[in-house]
């Protein structure tokens, strides 16, 4: 079984979460509690769900956790848009981060589709999931 740290989608999710955690430190004091907390939690949860899913004993469980990671990515995008509109991020920086997040969401979608296709194979019902 491949460690989750080798999955490119997890690496991207981790890099983005680290960057968002650091950027949140620069938000105005009025936004440091609610918005930064939500942004940090949702961005960290993307990679955490990928990691947890990669260790699932069945591909269907991995698909379920990848769906959760996709939802967390959508939540993160919403928080980023709010941070941009509140002036916590410069427009160019916000758009770059949102574009990075869009690429990550595409990667998650492709991986989820690939794993989901694996669940439809008869041998997938008998063997534990082994991520690529």
Buried (B, 14 or more C-beta within 10 A) or exposed (E): EEEBEEBEBBBBBBEBBEBBBEBBEEBEEEBBEEBBEBBBBBBBBBBBBBBBBBBBEBBBBBBBBBBBBBBBBEBBBEBBBBBBEEEBBEEEBBEEBBEBBEEBBEBBBEBBEBBBEBBEEEEBEEEEBEBE
